[in-house]
Amino acid sequence: MRELDVEAGVAKGTAFRAFKQLAAQLIEGQDFLVLDHQTHAGLAAALHARDRLYRGSVTPVLLAPEAAARVRAAIGVMDTRSPAQ
């Protein structure tokens, strides 16, 4: 999700909120993969090392290209302004 936030120039967590709004329409294992910290520790560590995940990500979610496109579209229609704006 970090990469989508950065790409869209939005606040941390925006892509995850968009993903959560779409979650009922997505299929785990097909549209997204939840990286369990025990099962996928090596992959998560590699992604952290490449700065592809937020530092505090404990259980990252990886998106298939089609799901990422849907999240991008959802970000485009979200109000991404911070409360101070």
Sequence and secondary structure as in RCSB ss.txt:
>XXXX:A:sequence
MRELDVEAGVAKGTAFRAFKQLAAQLIEGQDFLVLDHQTHAGLAAALHARDRLYRGSVTPVLLAPEAAARVRAAI
GVMDTRSPAQ
>XXXX:A:secstr
 HHHHHHHT  TTHHHHHHHHHGGGS BTTTEEE  TTTTHHHHHHHHHTT S TT SS EEE HHHHHHHHHHH
HHS    TT 
